[in-house]
Amino acid sequence: MALDDKNIRKKKNLQSDRGSEKNRIKNITSKVHPEYAASSNRKRSSRELSEEEKEKRAQIAEVRRRRQHQERRRKIIQRRKRQRALRIIASCLIVVALVVTVFMVKNYNSGSRHDNKGLNAYENGDYETAVNEFKEAISYDGNNADYFVHLGMAYIEQKSYDEALGYFNQAESAAESDDQKVNLNRGRGIACLYQGNYEDAVKWFNEALAVSSQSNDIRIDTLYYKAEAEQKSGDYQAAVQSYGQIIDLKDDAGTRMLRGMAYMQIQDYASAEKDLYAAIDQSRKSYSIYRTLYSALEAQGKDDEAKQVLNDALGLSGSSGEDYFNRGMIYMDLQDDTNASDMLNKSYDKGYKAALLGLGEIAMNQKDYDTALEEYTRFFDEADVKSLDASLAAKAYNEYAVCLLAKGDYENAAKACESGLTYNDRESDEALSFNLIITYEHLEKWEDAYNTAKAYASKYPDDANGQKEYLFLQSRVTQ
């Protein structure tokens, strides 16, 4: 019994010791491995807060959803705002485009309207109005090369060649089409031609001709101007070639006559004769062709044939003032002054003022300088000299100067020569320049005489009389 009690007490003590051991191990573990304890606490806490956490997470998810919804809504609103702004900008651009279009159309229409008015004035010979209208057109549309070219051509008609060239230069940057470039360079060439700047004139005409797309009519017209510039510069061989190009495009009596005249300048009288006979075959109504052929035949010593050509010309019909004038000049070629005077007086009675030049020439050939001066004075008083052909006007001033020199009126003779030289006509320039040297000598204007003689000697080196005057004046001014 006592043993049993003892055993029971041992069991109780053992159990008590085991409980104490567990507590001891627990305490040691807690001290030595706090991470382990913390992990155990987290596991227990997770199990204890799972429901609360779920509710919290649900709340967070709801907040996130609301935020995402708000963000999507914000983006939609921003996108709509941008779209609205773009629509407003597009509307503004459309309005601006419409305004600009209306403005451009209005300007174009206004510019075109003034340009048309200018063209009408130009065709009617009212060049001052044409200039004003073309300037108005440019004020509405300063990028239209046609307006600048039209204005330049109007200035040419007013003999304002520097102004014309200035507007042609402005047209260059705006010229886009081949036609505009052709008309621009053709205009430059014409302005230079009338200025007497033949080298530049030929250059610009070549520029215009280099455009292959131009029409035959424009090409022919440009070639005529080019040939004229070449003739006036003394390059008759080049003129022959230019007229040949025209004949290849359009063979007519007028061009044949012009090439015949160019052939005569290089003393190729046989070729001139051939062209002039061809011209007569094409048109038997031109007195000028007959008279030019007469000169070509006479230069070859074919006097009888030449005289027959003039008699054939007298058979041409026509009763206008110009017709009577031409018959009068033919009678002068035939040295029949009586019939020449009769024809020229009939011409004058019909209002053809150039007949006075013919009458003056007859009197001058007879050395009746007083009568000649009367006729030339009447001509300059009555005729519109500015509208005359340059060659005719230059010749008239030279003949007038010869009469004045014969009468000893050197002051007016010098003025006549200076006026004649402004026409830049090569055929008369030689005589006008030489006569001007003589008038300056009589007036004892030695420096002017020397400078004119120096230019003359350079331009006409084959003229012995000109070289003689130059050497004389050179020694005079260097004394």
Backbone torsions as a table, in degrees:
resi	resn	phi	psi	omega
1	MET	NA	-43.0	179.0
2	ALA	-67.2	-35.7	176.8
3	LEU	-65.3	-43.7	178.2
4	ASP	-58.6	-45.4	-179.8
5	ASP	-61.1	-39.1	-179.3
6	LYS	-65.4	-39.9	177.6
7	ASN	-65.7	-39.3	179.6
8	ILE	-63.6	-41.8	-179.7
9	ARG	-66.2	-35.4	178.2
10	LYS	-63.8	-42.8	178.0
11	LYS	-60.7	-44.2	-179.1
12	LYS	-64.6	-42.8	179.4
13	ASN	-64.7	-37.9	179.0
14	LEU	-64.4	-43.5	177.7
15	GLN	-61.9	-40.7	-179.8
16	SER	-65.5	-39.3	178.9
17	ASP	-67.1	-39.8	178.3
18	ARG	-61.3	-41.3	178.0
19	GLY	-63.5	-41.0	178.9
20	SER	-65.7	-36.6	179.6
21	GLU	-64.6	-42.4	178.6
22	LYS	-60.7	-44.1	178.6
23	ASN	-63.9	-36.9	-179.3
24	ARG	-66.4	-45.7	178.2
25	ILE	-61.1	-41.1	178.8
26	LYS	-60.2	-47.6	-178.8
27	ASN	-63.9	-41.5	179.8
28	ILE	-64.2	-44.7	-179.5
29	THR	-60.4	-41.3	-179.6
30	SER	-64.6	-35.5	-178.5
31	LYS	-78.6	-41.6	-173.9
32	VAL	-79.3	-36.3	-176.1
33	HIS	-124.9	74.3	179.8
34	PRO	-61.7	-29.0	179.7
35	GLU	-63.0	-38.7	179.8
36	TYR	-63.3	-44.8	179.2
37	ALA	-61.9	-43.4	-179.9
38	ALA	-63.5	-38.8	179.4
39	SER	-64.6	-40.9	179.1
40	SER	-64.1	-40.4	178.5
41	ASN	-63.8	-39.6	-179.0
42	ARG	-65.2	-39.2	-179.9
43	LYS	-63.4	-44.0	179.2
44	ARG	-65.7	-41.6	-179.3
45	SER	-63.2	-37.1	179.7
46	SER	-63.4	-42.4	179.5
47	ARG	-67.3	-33.1	-176.4
48	GLU	-78.7	-30.3	-174.1
49	LEU	-105.9	11.7	-175.3
50	SER	-57.8	-41.9	-179.2
51	GLU	-69.1	-43.0	178.9
52	GLU	-63.7	-40.9	179.7
53	GLU	-64.4	-40.1	178.8
54	LYS	-60.4	-42.9	179.8
55	GLU	-64.6	-39.7	179.6
56	LYS	-65.6	-43.2	179.6
57	ARG	-64.0	-36.6	178.3
58	ALA	-63.1	-39.6	178.5
59	GLN	-65.2	-42.5	179.2
60	ILE	-62.5	-42.2	179.5
61	ALA	-62.5	-39.5	179.3
62	GLU	-65.3	-43.0	177.7
63	VAL	-61.1	-43.3	179.7
64	ARG	-62.3	-42.1	180.0
65	ARG	-61.9	-43.7	178.8
66	ARG	-62.7	-42.0	179.0
67	ARG	-63.0	-43.3	178.6
68	GLN	-62.4	-40.3	178.3
69	HIS	-62.7	-44.8	178.7
70	GLN	-63.3	-39.2	179.4
71	GLU	-64.3	-43.4	177.1
72	ARG	-62.6	-40.4	179.4
73	ARG	-64.1	-42.2	178.5
74	ARG	-60.8	-43.1	179.3
75	LYS	-64.9	-39.4	178.3
76	ILE	-63.2	-42.8	179.4
77	ILE	-64.3	-42.5	178.7
78	GLN	-63.3	-42.5	178.9
79	ARG	-61.8	-41.7	178.1
80	ARG	-64.8	-37.9	177.4
81	LYS	-63.5	-44.2	178.7
82	ARG	-62.2	-43.2	179.0
83	GLN	-61.7	-40.6	179.0
84	ARG	-64.9	-41.1	178.9
85	ALA	-65.0	-40.3	179.0
86	LEU	-64.9	-38.8	178.0
87	ARG	-64.7	-38.3	178.5
88	ILE	-65.0	-45.2	179.4
89	ILE	-62.3	-43.2	179.6
90	ALA	-61.7	-40.9	179.0
91	SER	-63.5	-41.4	178.7
92	CYS	-63.2	-43.3	178.9
93	LEU	-62.1	-39.5	178.0
94	ILE	-63.4	-42.2	179.3
95	VAL	-63.6	-45.5	178.8
96	VAL	-60.6	-44.2	179.4
97	ALA	-61.0	-41.0	178.5
98	LEU	-64.6	-42.2	179.2
99	VAL	-62.9	-46.0	179.5
100	VAL	-62.5	-42.3	179.8
101	THR	-62.0	-45.5	178.9
102	VAL	-61.9	-41.8	179.2
103	PHE	-62.6	-44.7	-179.7
104	MET	-65.8	-43.0	178.9
105	VAL	-63.0	-42.0	178.9
106	LYS	-62.4	-45.3	178.7
107	ASN	-64.5	-42.5	179.8
108	TYR	-60.6	-47.3	-179.7
109	ASN	-63.2	-40.9	179.2
110	SER	-66.6	-44.9	178.4
111	GLY	-61.5	-44.2	-180.0
112	SER	-64.1	-38.7	-179.9
113	ARG	-63.2	-45.3	178.6
114	HIS	-67.4	-36.7	178.5
115	ASP	-62.5	-43.4	178.6
116	ASN	-63.4	-39.5	176.9
117	LYS	-63.0	-41.0	178.5
118	GLY	-63.2	-41.0	178.9
119	LEU	-64.4	-39.9	178.0
120	ASN	-63.7	-43.1	178.3
121	ALA	-64.5	-39.5	179.4
122	TYR	-61.2	-45.8	-179.6
123	GLU	-64.8	-27.8	179.4
124	ASN	-89.5	3.4	178.0
125	GLY	80.5	8.7	178.6
126	ASP	-93.1	79.0	-171.2
127	TYR	-74.0	-28.2	177.4
128	GLU	-64.5	-45.8	176.6
129	THR	-63.7	-40.7	179.6
130	ALA	-58.7	-44.3	179.3
131	VAL	-59.4	-46.4	-178.9
132	ASN	-63.6	-41.2	-178.9
133	GLU	-68.4	-40.4	179.0
134	PHE	-66.2	-35.8	176.4
135	LYS	-65.5	-39.1	176.2
136	GLU	-62.5	-41.7	178.7
137	ALA	-59.7	-43.0	179.9
138	ILE	-64.5	-35.6	-179.6
139	SER	-63.9	-26.6	177.5
140	TYR	-87.7	-30.6	-178.3
141	ASP	-146.0	93.0	-177.4
142	GLY	-83.0	6.3	178.9
143	ASN	-110.6	10.9	-179.2
144	ASN	-97.6	106.8	-177.0
145	ALA	-61.6	-31.7	-178.4
146	ASP	-59.2	-39.5	-177.8
147	TYR	-64.3	-40.7	179.2
148	PHE	-66.2	-41.4	179.3
149	VAL	-64.3	-44.0	179.1
150	HIS	-60.8	-42.0	179.3
151	LEU	-64.6	-41.4	178.0
152	GLY	-60.6	-41.2	179.5
153	MET	-66.3	-36.6	177.5
154	ALA	-65.0	-38.6	177.5
155	TYR	-67.0	-33.3	176.1
156	ILE	-60.2	-42.8	179.8
157	GLU	-64.2	-26.2	176.5
158	GLN	-88.9	5.3	-179.0
159	LYS	62.7	24.8	176.5
160	SER	-99.5	76.7	-169.2
161	TYR	-73.1	-34.8	178.1
162	ASP	-64.8	-42.6	177.5
163	GLU	-62.1	-41.5	179.7
164	ALA	-60.2	-46.8	-179.2
165	LEU	-64.0	-34.3	178.1
166	GLY	-62.0	-43.0	-179.9
167	TYR	-74.3	-32.6	174.7
168	PHE	-62.7	-40.1	178.7
169	ASN	-63.9	-38.0	177.9
170	GLN	-66.4	-30.7	-179.0
171	ALA	-70.7	-20.9	-172.4
172	GLU	-60.6	-43.1	-177.3
173	SER	-70.0	-23.7	-178.3
174	ALA	-95.0	-13.9	-177.1
175	ALA	-70.3	122.5	-178.7
176	GLU	-116.7	-45.8	-176.5
177	SER	-81.4	160.4	177.5
178	ASP	-61.6	-40.0	-179.6
179	ASP	-60.7	-41.6	179.6
180	GLN	-64.4	-41.5	-179.8
181	LYS	-66.7	-38.8	178.0
182	VAL	-63.8	-49.6	-177.8
183	ASN	-64.4	-36.7	178.3
184	LEU	-61.8	-52.8	-177.3
185	ASN	-71.3	-32.9	174.4
186	ARG	-62.3	-43.6	178.0
187	GLY	-62.0	-42.0	176.5
188	ARG	-58.8	-43.6	-179.3
189	GLY	-61.9	-42.1	-179.1
190	ILE	-64.8	-43.7	179.2
191	ALA	-60.6	-44.4	179.3
192	CYS	-66.2	-38.0	178.5
193	LEU	-59.2	-47.4	-177.6
194	TYR	-74.6	-18.4	173.4
195	GLN	-78.2	-15.0	-174.7
196	GLY	88.9	8.4	178.4
197	ASN	-93.0	76.6	-170.0
198	TYR	-70.2	-33.4	-179.3
199	GLU	-62.9	-48.4	178.5
200	ASP	-67.3	-34.3	178.7
201	ALA	-59.3	-48.4	179.4
202	VAL	-61.6	-39.6	-180.0
203	LYS	-60.4	-46.6	-177.8
204	TRP	-69.7	-36.0	177.4
205	PHE	-64.6	-38.0	176.9
206	ASN	-65.2	-37.2	176.6
207	GLU	-61.3	-42.4	179.5
208	ALA	-66.4	-41.5	-178.2
209	LEU	-70.1	-20.0	-178.4
210	ALA	-70.3	-17.1	178.7
211	VAL	-81.1	110.7	-171.0
212	SER	-72.9	-19.6	-173.7
213	SER	-84.2	-2.4	-177.7
214	GLN	-67.5	154.0	-179.6
215	SER	-72.2	160.7	178.5
216	ASN	-62.1	-36.2	-179.1
217	ASP	-62.9	-44.3	179.1
218	ILE	-67.9	-40.1	179.0
219	ARG	-61.9	-44.7	179.9
220	ILE	-62.5	-46.4	-179.8
221	ASP	-60.1	-42.7	-179.8
222	THR	-66.2	-38.8	178.3
223	LEU	-64.6	-35.8	176.5
224	TYR	-61.0	-47.1	179.4
225	TYR	-63.3	-40.8	-179.4
226	LYS	-62.9	-44.6	179.3
227	ALA	-62.1	-38.5	177.8
228	GLU	-63.0	-43.4	178.9
229	ALA	-63.6	-39.7	179.5
230	GLU	-66.2	-40.8	177.9
231	GLN	-64.1	-44.9	-177.8
232	LYS	-69.0	-24.3	176.4
233	SER	-83.4	-7.1	-179.5
234	GLY	90.5	4.7	179.9
235	ASP	-92.5	73.4	-173.8
236	TYR	-70.0	-30.4	178.3
237	GLN	-63.8	-41.5	177.4
238	ALA	-65.4	-37.2	178.6
239	ALA	-63.2	-40.6	176.6
240	VAL	-56.8	-44.2	-179.2
241	GLN	-66.6	-39.7	179.1
242	SER	-64.4	-43.8	177.5
243	TYR	-64.1	-33.6	176.5
244	GLY	-62.6	-39.2	177.5
245	GLN	-64.3	-37.2	177.7
246	ILE	-65.4	-44.2	-179.2
247	ILE	-61.5	-34.8	176.5
248	ASP	-62.0	-31.0	179.9
249	LEU	-91.0	-34.7	-177.0
250	LYS	-156.1	104.5	-177.7
251	ASP	-90.3	108.7	178.5
252	ASP	-138.4	171.4	-174.4
253	ALA	-63.4	-41.9	-177.5
254	GLY	-60.9	-44.2	-179.3
255	THR	-69.9	-37.5	176.0
256	ARG	-60.6	-40.6	179.5
257	MET	-65.4	-43.1	-179.1
258	LEU	-64.5	-40.5	177.2
259	ARG	-68.2	-35.5	176.2
260	GLY	-60.5	-41.2	178.7
261	MET	-65.8	-37.7	178.0
262	ALA	-66.6	-38.9	176.5
263	TYR	-60.5	-38.1	179.7
264	MET	-64.4	-33.3	-179.7
265	GLN	-66.7	-27.9	176.8
266	ILE	-99.8	13.8	175.3
267	GLN	61.9	29.1	173.4
268	ASP	-96.5	73.1	-171.9
269	TYR	-69.0	-30.0	179.5
270	ALA	-64.9	-44.7	178.2
271	SER	-66.9	-36.6	177.5
272	ALA	-62.5	-45.5	179.6
273	GLU	-58.7	-43.5	-179.1
274	LYS	-61.6	-46.0	179.5
275	ASP	-64.1	-41.3	-175.3
276	LEU	-70.8	-36.1	174.3
277	TYR	-65.8	-38.1	176.9
278	ALA	-63.9	-37.6	178.8
279	ALA	-64.8	-40.5	179.2
280	ILE	-65.9	-38.0	177.0
281	ASP	-61.3	-33.0	-179.0
282	GLN	-82.7	-30.6	-179.2
283	SER	-152.2	113.9	-179.9
284	ARG	-97.8	27.8	-176.2
285	LYS	-117.4	3.6	-176.4
286	SER	-104.3	112.2	176.5
287	TYR	-62.3	-34.8	-176.9
288	SER	-61.7	-37.4	179.6
289	ILE	-64.4	-44.2	-179.9
290	TYR	-62.9	-42.7	-177.6
291	ARG	-68.3	-36.6	177.9
292	THR	-68.5	-40.3	177.1
293	LEU	-63.5	-38.7	176.5
294	TYR	-56.3	-44.4	-179.4
295	SER	-65.8	-39.5	179.9
296	ALA	-65.2	-42.0	179.7
297	LEU	-68.7	-40.9	179.6
298	GLU	-63.9	-37.2	179.1
299	ALA	-65.1	-24.2	178.6
300	GLN	-94.2	4.8	-179.7
301	GLY	78.2	15.6	179.2
302	LYS	-92.3	66.6	-171.3
303	ASP	-64.8	-44.4	-178.0
304	ASP	-64.6	-44.4	179.4
305	GLU	-64.2	-37.2	-180.0
306	ALA	-65.5	-43.2	179.7
307	LYS	-64.3	-36.9	179.2
308	GLN	-65.3	-37.1	178.5
309	VAL	-61.7	-41.2	179.3
310	LEU	-67.1	-40.0	178.1
311	ASN	-64.6	-36.2	175.9
312	ASP	-63.3	-37.7	-179.3
313	ALA	-65.9	-34.3	179.3
314	LEU	-64.8	-18.5	178.8
315	GLY	-82.9	-3.4	178.8
316	LEU	-67.7	143.0	-179.4
317	SER	-82.6	168.0	177.7
318	GLY	133.3	138.8	-177.6
319	SER	-131.1	21.0	177.6
320	SER	-82.2	168.5	177.6
321	GLY	-59.3	-37.5	179.0
322	GLU	-68.8	-36.6	178.4
323	ASP	-63.1	-46.0	178.3
324	TYR	-63.9	-37.7	177.3
325	PHE	-59.7	-48.4	-179.0
326	ASN	-62.9	-39.8	177.6
327	ARG	-66.0	-36.0	176.8
328	GLY	-62.8	-41.7	179.7
329	MET	-68.2	-32.6	177.5
330	ILE	-67.2	-40.8	176.6
331	TYR	-63.5	-33.1	175.7
332	MET	-64.5	-41.4	177.0
333	ASP	-60.8	-34.5	179.1
334	LEU	-83.9	3.7	179.3
335	GLN	60.4	34.5	176.2
336	ASP	-107.6	81.4	-173.9
337	ASP	-65.8	-29.5	-178.4
338	THR	-64.5	-55.4	179.4
339	ASN	-66.0	-31.7	178.0
340	ALA	-62.6	-47.1	179.4
341	SER	-62.6	-40.2	-179.9
342	ASP	-61.8	-46.4	-179.8
343	MET	-65.4	-40.5	-177.8
344	LEU	-69.8	-36.1	176.3
345	ASN	-66.2	-38.3	176.2
346	LYS	-64.5	-37.8	178.0
347	SER	-62.9	-44.9	179.9
348	TYR	-64.3	-39.9	179.0
349	ASP	-61.1	-26.5	178.3
350	LYS	-89.5	9.6	173.7
351	GLY	91.1	9.7	-179.1
352	TYR	-90.5	99.5	-171.3
353	LYS	-66.1	-28.4	-178.7
354	ALA	-62.1	-17.2	177.7
355	ALA	-59.6	-28.3	179.2
356	LEU	-64.3	-32.1	177.2
357	LEU	-66.1	-40.8	177.9
358	GLY	-63.5	-43.3	178.5
359	LEU	-64.1	-38.5	177.0
360	GLY	-64.9	-39.1	179.4
361	GLU	-65.3	-40.0	178.3
362	ILE	-61.2	-46.0	-179.4
363	ALA	-64.9	-38.4	-179.9
364	MET	-66.3	-40.8	177.8
365	ASN	-62.3	-28.7	178.1
366	GLN	-88.7	4.7	-178.3
367	LYS	60.6	26.7	174.7
368	ASP	-94.9	77.4	-171.6
369	TYR	-69.4	-29.6	177.8
370	ASP	-63.9	-47.0	178.5
371	THR	-65.5	-40.2	179.2
372	ALA	-60.1	-45.1	179.5
373	LEU	-62.9	-36.5	177.3
374	GLU	-61.6	-44.1	-179.2
375	GLU	-66.3	-43.1	180.0
376	TYR	-68.0	-38.6	177.8
377	THR	-63.4	-42.6	176.5
378	ARG	-60.5	-40.4	-179.7
379	PHE	-61.6	-49.9	-177.7
380	PHE	-67.9	-26.6	177.3
381	ASP	-75.9	-35.8	-170.9
382	GLU	-99.2	-31.5	-175.3
383	ALA	-85.0	151.9	173.3
384	ASP	-86.5	90.0	-172.0
385	VAL	-60.6	-34.4	-177.4
386	LYS	-63.9	-27.0	-178.2
387	SER	-91.5	-1.1	-177.3
388	LEU	-73.2	154.1	169.8
389	ASP	-59.8	137.8	-174.6
390	ALA	-57.1	-41.7	-178.6
391	SER	-64.4	-42.9	-179.5
392	LEU	-66.4	-43.1	-179.0
393	ALA	-64.4	-44.1	-179.7
394	ALA	-62.6	-42.1	178.8
395	LYS	-63.5	-40.3	179.9
396	ALA	-62.4	-44.0	179.6
397	TYR	-65.7	-36.4	179.9
398	ASN	-66.8	-44.8	179.8
399	GLU	-65.4	-36.7	176.8
400	TYR	-63.6	-42.1	179.8
401	ALA	-64.3	-38.1	179.0
402	VAL	-61.8	-42.7	178.1
403	CYS	-63.8	-41.9	179.8
404	LEU	-66.3	-38.4	175.5
405	LEU	-61.9	-41.7	-179.9
406	ALA	-63.6	-30.2	179.9
407	LYS	-90.6	-2.5	178.8
408	GLY	80.2	14.7	178.9
409	ASP	-92.3	78.7	-171.3
410	TYR	-72.5	-34.4	178.9
411	GLU	-59.5	-51.1	-179.3
412	ASN	-71.1	-29.4	176.4
413	ALA	-64.1	-42.7	178.6
414	ALA	-63.1	-42.7	179.1
415	LYS	-62.4	-39.9	179.5
416	ALA	-64.4	-42.9	179.0
417	CYS	-63.9	-44.0	179.8
418	GLU	-62.6	-39.2	178.2
419	SER	-65.9	-42.4	-179.6
420	GLY	-64.1	-35.4	-178.7
421	LEU	-69.0	-20.5	179.4
422	THR	-67.4	-15.8	-179.0
423	TYR	-85.1	-8.4	175.2
424	ASN	52.9	43.9	178.6
425	ASP	-98.8	113.4	-172.6
426	ARG	-60.5	-36.5	-176.7
427	GLU	-65.0	-32.2	179.8
428	SER	-99.7	-19.8	-175.6
429	ASP	-59.9	-37.6	-178.6
430	GLU	-61.3	-49.1	-179.7
431	ALA	-66.8	-41.3	179.9
432	LEU	-63.0	-42.4	-179.2
433	SER	-65.3	-43.7	-179.9
434	PHE	-64.8	-43.2	179.4
435	ASN	-65.3	-31.7	177.8
436	LEU	-67.5	-37.7	176.4
437	ILE	-58.7	-45.4	-178.6
438	ILE	-62.8	-42.8	-179.2
439	THR	-65.6	-40.0	178.2
440	TYR	-63.1	-37.5	178.2
441	GLU	-63.7	-44.5	178.9
442	HIS	-64.0	-32.5	179.3
443	LEU	-85.1	-1.1	-179.7
444	GLU	59.9	33.9	173.2
445	LYS	-94.1	77.9	-168.2
446	TRP	-68.2	-39.6	178.9
447	GLU	-63.7	-44.2	178.6
448	ASP	-64.1	-41.1	179.9
449	ALA	-63.7	-43.5	-179.3
450	TYR	-63.9	-46.8	-179.0
451	ASN	-62.6	-40.2	178.5
452	THR	-67.2	-40.9	179.6
453	ALA	-66.7	-37.0	178.7
454	LYS	-62.9	-45.7	177.8
455	ALA	-64.7	-38.4	-179.8
456	TYR	-64.7	-46.1	-178.8
457	ALA	-62.0	-34.7	178.5
458	SER	-72.6	-37.5	-176.3
459	LYS	-80.4	-33.1	-178.0
460	TYR	-126.9	70.4	-174.7
461	PRO	-66.9	-17.6	-177.8
462	ASP	-88.0	-4.7	-179.3
463	ASP	-86.5	108.1	-176.9
464	ALA	-63.0	-39.2	-179.3
465	ASN	-64.3	-39.4	178.3
466	GLY	-64.7	-41.8	178.3
467	GLN	-64.1	-37.6	179.8
468	LYS	-64.3	-44.9	179.1
469	GLU	-63.5	-38.7	-178.9
470	TYR	-63.6	-45.7	179.6
471	LEU	-64.1	-39.6	178.5
472	PHE	-62.0	-48.4	-177.3
473	LEU	-69.9	-31.1	177.5
474	GLN	-63.3	-43.9	179.1
475	SER	-68.6	-29.3	-177.3
476	ARG	-71.4	-45.2	-174.8
477	VAL	-79.6	-15.8	-179.3
478	THR	-95.4	0.1	-178.6
479	GLN	-72.2	NA	NA
